[in-house]
Amino acid sequence: KTKKKVKLTMLDADAVALEAAKQNFSSLVSGNDDVNDDENNIEYLLSDGFPQKTTTKPCELILTNPPVHYNAKPDFRVLGHMLTELPNVLKKEKKGGACFCVCQRYVPLESVAQYYQTTKTIDLKIHAKNDGFAFGRLSAKQSLTHEEEKTKLTQRQR
């Protein structure tokens, strides 16, 4: 049985939370032969949203509980920035990357996507909601080839 080598990046804006994630992950994979836990393949970044450095390889999978900041009221700017950057960090091939997002129900994910005009570049589908949380899938919209654009235009003209 061959293990798939995975590059894993974990990030959080809180250093204590990041250290807890590191310890939790380490104890989770310790002794598990199905997981390649090579330390060189795991990166822990202190970051609020996507890091400033660009990833060298597009992500196949992002799991997130996006940050919401509070002053007098909720602040969704970091979420908006994440949605704006998502097409740049996700894998774009036919079987492109996906971002699965769980957030508290009061977070207006769809409205934030519209406000930051990301509905042209990402697909957002809410899969489940309950009283407390919403769960959605986001992916980069596929660019059409020149031929696909012509076909689409021809179909509209009919």
Stockholm file with secondary structure:
# STOCKHOLM 1.0

chainA/1-158         KTKKKVKLTMLDADAVALEAAKQNFSSLVSGNDDVNDDENNIEYLLSDGFPQKTTTKPCELILTNPPVHYNAKPDFRVLGHMLTELPNVLKKEKKGGACFCVCQRYVPLESVAQYYQTTKTIDLKIHAKNDGFAFGRLSAKQSLTHEEEKTKLTQRQR
#=GR chainA/1-158 SS CCCCCCCEEEEESCHHHHHHHHHHHHHHHTTCTTSCCCGGGEEEEECSSSCSSCCSSCBSEEEECCCCEESSSEECHHHHHHHHHHHHHBCCSTTCCEEEEEEETTSCHHHHHHHTTCTTTEEEEEEEECSSEEEEEEEECCCCCHHHHHHHHHHHHC
#=GC SS_cons         CCCCCCCEEEEESCHHHHHHHHHHHHHHHTTCTTSCCCGGGEEEEECSSSCSSCCSSCBSEEEECCCCEESSSEECHHHHHHHHHHHHHBCCSTTCCEEEEEEETTSCHHHHHHHTTCTTTEEEEEEEECSSEEEEEEEECCCCCHHHHHHHHHHHHC
//
